[in-house]
Amino acid sequence: MFQSLQILANYRNGSTGQLSALTVFMLVGGSVARVFTSLQETGDSLLVITYVVAATLNTTVAAQLIYYKDVPAKAAATKEAQGKEKVKKN
């Protein structure tokens, strides 16, 4: 759930800001490992689906890190501030 909020915030800002790449990629690895261990150990489809969704969301954040890697956080913040300024003028 929280990852979907992070994905939306990254999209709106056009940047991942100060998000830690190491942490995100470790989350991806951990959630993918959870999928495979859940398949091997439990076979519980609901548990596996839950981890697949988590892995998908974590992978989306990782993809955003790669996509927005050249966008500095300051430029994105300036862009967001300009957007708010336009809304106030209208």
C-alpha positions as CSV (number, residue, x, y, z in Angstrom):
1,M,0.0,0.0,0.0
2,F,2.7,2.5,1.0
3,Q,4.7,1.7,-2.1
4,S,1.8,2.7,-4.3
5,L,1.8,6.1,-2.5
6,Q,5.6,6.4,-3.1
7,I,5.1,5.5,-6.8
8,L,2.5,8.2,-7.2
9,A,4.6,10.8,-5.4
10,N,7.6,10.0,-7.6
11,Y,5.4,10.3,-10.7
12,R,3.9,13.7,-9.6
13,N,7.3,15.1,-8.6
14,G,9.1,13.8,-11.7
15,S,11.9,12.6,-9.5
16,T,12.6,10.1,-6.8
17,G,14.2,12.8,-4.6
18,Q,16.5,11.4,-2.0
19,L,15.2,7.9,-2.1
20,S,17.9,5.4,-1.3
21,A,18.7,3.2,-4.3
22,L,20.4,0.6,-2.1
23,T,17.4,0.2,0.1
24,V,15.0,0.0,-2.9
25,F,17.0,-2.7,-4.6
26,M,17.3,-4.7,-1.4
27,L,13.5,-4.5,-1.0
28,V,13.1,-5.8,-4.5
29,G,15.5,-8.7,-3.9
30,G,13.8,-9.5,-0.6
31,S,10.3,-9.5,-1.9
32,V,11.3,-11.6,-4.9
33,A,13.0,-14.1,-2.6
34,R,9.8,-14.2,-0.5
35,V,7.8,-15.2,-3.5
36,F,10.1,-18.1,-4.3
37,T,10.4,-19.3,-0.7
38,S,6.6,-19.0,-0.2
39,L,6.1,-21.1,-3.3
40,Q,8.6,-23.8,-2.1
41,E,7.6,-23.9,1.6
42,T,3.9,-23.1,1.8
43,G,2.3,-23.3,-1.6
44,D,-0.4,-20.9,-0.1
45,S,-1.7,-19.0,-3.1
46,L,-2.9,-16.0,-1.1
47,L,0.5,-15.6,0.5
48,V,2.2,-15.9,-2.8
49,I,-0.1,-13.4,-4.5
50,T,0.6,-10.9,-1.6
51,Y,4.3,-11.2,-2.1
52,V,4.0,-10.9,-5.9
53,V,2.1,-7.7,-5.5
54,A,4.8,-6.4,-3.1
55,A,7.5,-7.4,-5.5
56,T,5.7,-5.7,-8.4
57,L,5.4,-2.4,-6.5
58,N,9.0,-2.6,-5.3
59,T,10.1,-3.2,-8.8
60,T,8.1,-0.2,-10.0
61,V,9.9,2.0,-7.5
62,A,13.2,0.6,-8.7
63,A,12.3,1.3,-12.3
64,Q,11.4,4.9,-11.3
65,L,14.8,5.2,-9.7
66,I,16.5,4.2,-13.0
67,Y,14.1,6.3,-15.1
68,Y,14.6,9.5,-13.0
69,K,18.3,8.9,-12.2
70,D,19.4,12.1,-14.1
71,V,16.7,14.4,-12.6
72,P,18.1,16.2,-9.6
73,A,15.8,16.5,-6.6
74,K,16.1,20.3,-6.6
75,A,14.9,20.7,-10.2
76,A,11.9,18.5,-9.5
77,A,11.0,20.5,-6.4
78,T,11.3,23.8,-8.4
79,K,9.0,22.3,-11.1
80,E,6.5,21.3,-8.4
81,A,6.6,24.8,-6.9
82,Q,6.0,26.4,-10.3
83,G,3.0,24.1,-10.8
84,K,1.5,25.2,-7.4
85,E,2.2,28.9,-8.4
86,K,0.2,28.5,-11.6
87,V,-2.7,27.0,-9.7
88,K,-2.8,29.9,-7.3
89,K,-2.8,32.4,-10.2
90,N,-5.8,30.8,-11.8
